[in-house]
Amino acid sequence: MTPRRVDRNPISVYQRKAKAARRAGENARCTCGEQNPDALITGSKPKVCFECRNRSEGKNTTEKHHVAGKANSPITISVPLNVHRALSIDQLDWPTETLRNPSGNELLKIAASIRGYIDANQYLVETLRSLPELLEKLAEKERRKAGGK
């Protein structure tokens, strides 16, 4: 039997996304194409994402992300700023006891590590999902350009 992914609290997720969308504005998008409202800087005109702002200011466009949350592990991964925003917001949907882990419970540390891995892996899968089709289209275009060989 294939295990089902436990979905986050759908009401909380909807509320958080709706609030972020209102903050960003309708059809808000950075010139780089980023349209995730959480990655767009509130009040910027024209709209700009965190990565583009830092790039234009000559600052780092990546940050260290505590995959299991700071309270659970010192281990970090380097991720683009916009991705860090999304992964950190995903952590808000974890059980508070797991994320904050005030007692330092080892089982909760493991649970947080697994949740963090799932979130990061899900992001990678969603990011890479469209690449095979894009590469196949490019291969077809090259084949036609070469005369069908």
MARTIDO-797927 format. One line per 8 residues: for each residue z, x, y of N, C-alpha, C. Coordinates in nm, 3 decimals. Each point is the difference from the previous one (the first is absolute). Layout:
BEGIN
Z,X,Y,Z,X,Y,Z,X,Y; ... $
! end
This chain:
BEGIN
0.000,0.084,-0.118,0.000,-0.084,0.118,0.000,0.089,0.124; -0.091,-0.028,0.092,-0.008,0.076,0.125,0.108,-0.048,0.097; 0.084,0.093,0.049,0.105,-0.043,0.093,-0.061,-0.048,0.132; 0.058,-0.107,0.053,-0.046,-0.053,0.129,0.075,0.071,0.111; -0.070,0.027,0.108,0.062,0.059,0.117,0.089,-0.105,0.064; 0.122,0.037,0.032,0.090,-0.092,0.067,-0.039,-0.001,0.148; -0.042,-0.116,0.046,-0.042,-0.011,0.140,0.120,0.002,0.092; -0.023,0.050,0.119,0.103,0.000,0.102,0.027,-0.143,0.042 $
0.108,-0.019,0.072,0.034,-0.133,0.049,-0.116,-0.047,0.088; -0.077,-0.098,-0.045,-0.120,-0.039,0.073,0.028,-0.054,0.140; 0.113,-0.065,0.018,0.032,-0.052,0.133,0.029,0.114,0.096; 0.080,0.097,-0.041,0.030,0.115,0.084,-0.126,0.079,0.034; -0.085,0.020,-0.101,-0.124,0.074,0.022,-0.087,-0.074,0.102; -0.014,-0.131,-0.017,-0.082,-0.080,0.092,0.056,0.008,0.142; 0.131,-0.018,0.013,0.061,0.005,0.133,-0.021,0.135,0.067; 0.019,0.107,-0.076,-0.016,0.135,0.055,-0.144,0.024,0.043 $
-0.095,-0.042,-0.085,-0.142,0.019,0.033,-0.043,-0.085,0.119; 0.049,-0.123,0.007,-0.035,-0.089,0.112,0.054,0.055,0.131; 0.122,0.050,-0.002,0.060,0.056,0.120,-0.078,0.124,0.047; -0.038,0.086,-0.094,-0.077,0.120,0.033,-0.137,-0.037,0.056; -0.063,-0.102,-0.058,-0.132,-0.044,0.048,0.008,-0.055,0.142; 0.105,-0.077,0.028,0.017,-0.052,0.136,0.023,0.113,0.099; 0.078,0.100,-0.042,0.027,0.115,0.087,-0.128,0.077,0.032; -0.085,0.016,-0.100,-0.122,0.079,0.017,-0.107,-0.078,0.077 $
-0.005,-0.131,-0.019,-0.103,-0.081,0.064,-0.110,-0.036,-0.099; -0.074,-0.104,0.033,-0.104,-0.050,-0.089,-0.113,0.101,-0.014; -0.044,0.024,-0.122,-0.110,0.091,-0.033,0.021,0.140,0.057; 0.125,0.043,0.013,0.030,0.133,0.053,-0.048,0.107,-0.097; -0.057,0.105,0.058,-0.055,0.110,-0.081,-0.008,0.125,0.086; 0.033,0.112,-0.059,-0.015,0.130,0.067,-0.147,0.041,-0.009; -0.042,0.090,0.084,-0.139,0.046,-0.004,-0.035,0.068,-0.133; 0.103,0.050,-0.073,-0.025,0.064,-0.130,-0.021,-0.104,-0.110 $
0.025,-0.128,0.032,-0.016,-0.106,-0.098,0.132,-0.051,-0.055; 0.110,0.069,0.028,0.131,-0.045,-0.049,0.032,-0.136,0.057; 0.036,-0.094,-0.089,0.032,-0.135,0.047,0.133,-0.051,-0.053; 0.072,0.082,-0.072,0.134,-0.039,-0.046,0.089,-0.011,0.125; 0.051,-0.121,0.030,0.080,-0.018,0.122,0.120,0.094,0.009; 0.057,0.037,-0.113,0.115,0.090,0.001,-0.038,0.142,0.040; -0.127,0.034,-0.011,-0.046,0.133,0.036,-0.050,0.008,0.143; -0.012,-0.116,0.066,-0.049,-0.004,0.138,0.117,0.005,0.098 $
-0.015,0.075,0.105,0.106,0.016,0.099,0.004,-0.123,0.091; 0.116,-0.065,0.001,0.019,-0.120,0.080,-0.022,0.031,0.148; -0.079,-0.084,0.066,-0.023,0.014,0.144,-0.108,0.100,0.038; -0.058,0.069,-0.097,-0.105,0.098,0.036,-0.129,-0.072,0.035; -0.067,0.046,0.105,-0.128,-0.056,0.043,-0.092,0.115,0.038; -0.109,0.018,-0.070,-0.041,-0.075,-0.119,0.095,0.029,-0.116; -0.011,-0.083,-0.104,0.087,0.016,-0.116,-0.020,0.138,-0.062; 0.111,0.062,-0.036,-0.006,0.131,-0.063,0.107,0.005,-0.110 $
-0.033,0.068,-0.108,0.094,0.014,-0.110,0.083,0.127,0.021; 0.105,0.014,-0.079,0.089,0.115,0.013,-0.072,0.131,-0.029; -0.087,0.001,-0.101,-0.072,0.123,-0.034,-0.092,0.044,0.113; -0.077,-0.094,0.056,-0.093,0.035,0.108,0.074,0.047,0.125; 0.113,-0.066,0.030,0.077,0.042,0.116,0.049,0.144,-0.018; 0.057,0.028,-0.116,0.048,0.135,-0.023,-0.114,0.103,0.000; -0.112,-0.038,-0.060,-0.116,0.090,-0.003,-0.045,0.033,0.142; -0.005,-0.102,0.087,-0.046,0.022,0.138,0.100,0.083,0.081 $
0.126,-0.002,-0.042,0.104,0.078,0.068,0.022,0.136,-0.065; -0.082,0.030,-0.101,0.011,0.129,-0.068,0.124,0.010,-0.089; 0.053,-0.114,-0.039,0.119,-0.003,-0.085,-0.037,-0.022,-0.145; 0.097,0.019,-0.087,-0.019,-0.018,-0.144,-0.036,-0.145,-0.032; -0.092,-0.019,-0.093,-0.040,-0.136,-0.039,0.059,-0.040,-0.136; 0.093,0.081,-0.050,0.069,-0.034,-0.124,0.151,0.004,0.023; 0.073,-0.067,-0.089,0.146,0.001,0.003,0.052,0.011,-0.142; 0.125,0.037,-0.011,0.067,0.005,-0.130,0.058,-0.138,-0.031 $
-0.031,-0.051,-0.117,0.049,-0.131,-0.043,0.098,0.018,-0.114; 0.121,-0.055,0.015,0.100,0.000,-0.106,-0.038,-0.111,-0.098; -0.064,0.039,-0.109,-0.055,-0.097,-0.095,0.109,-0.096,-0.052; 0.118,0.052,-0.029,0.107,-0.083,-0.053,0.096,-0.047,0.110; -0.031,0.031,0.124,0.091,-0.031,0.110,0.096,0.117,0.019; 0.036,0.029,0.125,0.088,0.113,0.030,0.132,-0.004,-0.075; 0.056,-0.117,-0.018,0.131,-0.011,-0.065,-0.005,0.037,-0.148; -0.120,0.001,-0.059,-0.012,0.019,-0.143,-0.054,0.135,-0.044 $
-0.072,0.067,0.087,-0.058,0.128,-0.039,-0.051,0.077,0.122; 0.015,0.132,-0.003,-0.054,0.081,0.110,-0.150,0.027,-0.017; -0.057,-0.043,-0.112,-0.141,0.028,-0.029,-0.091,-0.079,0.093; -0.097,0.071,0.060,-0.096,-0.063,0.090,-0.142,0.037,-0.042; -0.093,-0.082,0.044,-0.142,0.032,-0.014,-0.061,-0.009,0.139; -0.100,0.081,0.024,-0.069,-0.002,0.128,-0.110,-0.105,-0.005; 0.005,-0.095,0.095,-0.099,-0.107,0.003,-0.049,-0.019,0.144; -0.122,-0.054,0.016,-0.048,-0.030,0.136,0.096,-0.096,0.071 $
0.010,0.013,0.132,0.092,-0.082,0.080,-0.015,-0.149,-0.029; -0.123,-0.049,-0.002,-0.022,-0.143,-0.021,0.049,-0.045,-0.137; -0.019,0.085,-0.099,0.045,-0.030,-0.136,0.153,0.000,-0.003; 0.061,0.096,0.070,0.145,0.007,0.004,0.059,-0.129,0.055; -0.063,-0.053,0.104,0.047,-0.128,0.056,-0.001,-0.109,-0.108; -0.110,-0.009,-0.073,-0.013,-0.105,-0.102,0.100,0.020,-0.113; 0.015,0.123,-0.049,0.093,0.025,-0.110,0.145,-0.025,0.042; 0.034,0.038,0.122,0.137,-0.023,0.048,0.028,-0.149,0.016 $
-0.098,-0.075,0.044,0.017,-0.145,0.014,0.011,-0.063,-0.138; -0.075,0.050,-0.099,0.013,-0.051,-0.136,0.144,0.015,-0.051; 0.066,0.108,0.039,0.137,0.022,-0.046,0.096,-0.107,0.052; -0.034,-0.063,0.111,0.086,-0.106,0.054,0.009,-0.120,-0.094; -0.096,-0.011,-0.091,0.000,-0.112,-0.095,0.076,0.033,-0.128; 0.050,0.123,-0.011,0.083,0.034,-0.115,0.136,-0.066,0.015; 0.072,-0.019,-0.109,0.138,-0.047,0.014,0.078,0.098,0.090; 0.074,-0.053,0.094,0.073,0.084,0.095,0.093,0.098,-0.071 $
0.066,-0.046,-0.104,0.094,0.086,-0.074,-0.074,0.121,-0.059; -0.123,-0.020,-0.045,-0.078,0.110,-0.057,-0.044,0.096,0.109; -0.052,-0.052,0.110,-0.050,0.086,0.107,0.113,0.078,0.067; 0.109,-0.067,0.033,0.111,0.065,0.072,0.093,0.079,-0.092; 0.020,-0.053,-0.121,0.081,0.063,-0.103,0.126,0.069,0.056; 0.088,-0.076,0.066,0.116,0.061,0.065,0.096,0.073,-0.095; 0.004,-0.041,-0.127,0.091,0.065,-0.095,-0.064,0.118,-0.073; -0.130,0.023,0.024,-0.069,0.111,-0.067,-0.020,-0.024,-0.148 $
-0.011,-0.125,-0.041,-0.016,-0.038,-0.140,-0.127,0.064,-0.058; 0.017,0.072,-0.110,-0.112,0.071,-0.063,-0.108,-0.094,-0.052; 0.040,-0.117,-0.052,-0.098,-0.095,-0.051,-0.085,-0.055,0.116; 0.064,-0.024,0.115,-0.076,-0.048,0.116,-0.093,0.109,0.053; 0.042,0.127,-0.011,-0.088,0.111,0.041,-0.127,0.000,-0.085; 0.018,-0.021,-0.129,-0.116,-0.004,-0.091,-0.086,-0.122,0.031; 0.065,-0.115,0.023,-0.075,-0.122,0.034,-0.081,0.022,0.127; 0.060,0.063,0.101,-0.070,0.026,0.126,-0.117,0.096,-0.022 $
0.021,0.101,-0.084,-0.108,0.095,-0.029,-0.118,-0.071,-0.065; 0.029,-0.090,-0.093,-0.108,-0.075,-0.066,-0.069,-0.092,0.099; 0.078,-0.071,0.082,-0.061,-0.088,0.102,-0.089,0.081,0.095; 0.049,0.116,0.044,-0.078,0.084,0.090,-0.128,0.050,-0.063; 0.009,0.038,-0.127,-0.120,0.043,-0.071,-0.101,-0.114,-0.008; 0.047,-0.119,-0.035,-0.089,-0.116,-0.011,-0.068,-0.028,0.134; 0.077,0.001,0.110,-0.057,-0.025,0.133,-0.107,0.104,0.035; 0.032,0.128,-0.023,-0.096,0.106,0.033,-0.124,-0.008,-0.089 $
0.021,-0.027,-0.128,-0.113,-0.012,-0.092,-0.087,-0.119,0.034; 0.063,-0.112,0.035,-0.076,-0.120,0.038,-0.085,0.029,0.124; 0.056,0.073,0.097,-0.077,0.036,0.118,-0.123,0.083,-0.040; 0.021,0.099,-0.087,-0.113,0.084,-0.043,-0.107,-0.081,-0.072; 0.043,-0.090,-0.088,-0.096,-0.083,-0.074,-0.081,-0.085,0.098; 0.068,-0.063,0.096,-0.071,-0.085,0.097,-0.094,0.083,0.087; 0.041,0.121,0.034,-0.084,0.087,0.083,-0.124,0.046,-0.077; 0.017,0.032,-0.126,-0.110,0.055,-0.079,-0.089,-0.107,-0.063 $
0.046,-0.124,-0.001,-0.071,-0.108,-0.069,-0.148,-0.011,0.040; -0.033,0.016,0.126,-0.137,-0.020,0.046,-0.086,0.127,-0.011; 0.059,0.113,-0.029,-0.077,0.125,-0.003,-0.106,0.008,-0.109; 0.027,-0.042,-0.124,-0.106,0.010,-0.101,-0.127,-0.075,0.041; 0.015,-0.122,0.051,-0.116,-0.079,0.040,-0.075,0.070,0.115; 0.073,0.055,0.094,-0.062,0.072,0.111,-0.079,0.120,-0.051; 0.059,0.076,-0.090,-0.068,0.117,-0.056,-0.123,-0.042,-0.081; 0.009,-0.110,-0.072,-0.115,-0.049,-0.076,-0.114,-0.043,0.093 $
0.033,-0.062,0.111,-0.103,-0.038,0.097,-0.065,0.123,0.062; 0.083,0.102,0.030,-0.056,0.124,0.056,-0.091,0.069,-0.102; 0.039,-0.002,-0.127,-0.082,0.060,-0.105,-0.135,-0.072,-0.010; 0.004,-0.133,0.009,-0.124,-0.079,-0.005,-0.088,0.031,0.120; 0.061,0.013,0.115,-0.077,0.031,0.122,-0.066,0.138,-0.013; 0.074,0.097,-0.054,-0.057,0.134,-0.020,-0.114,-0.005,-0.101; 0.019,-0.078,-0.107,-0.104,-0.012,-0.102,-0.129,-0.055,0.060; 0.013,-0.105,0.082,-0.118,-0.059,0.066,-0.066,0.101,0.095 $
0.083,0.071,0.071,-0.050,0.098,0.096,-0.078,0.111,-0.071; 0.044,0.034,-0.121,-0.065,0.105,-0.078,-0.120,-0.053,-0.077; -0.034,-0.124,0.022,-0.118,-0.056,-0.066,0.029,-0.058,-0.136; 0.124,-0.041,-0.023,0.034,-0.069,-0.123,0.031,0.093,-0.116; 0.008,0.129,0.025,0.026,0.094,-0.109,0.146,0.006,-0.033 $
! end
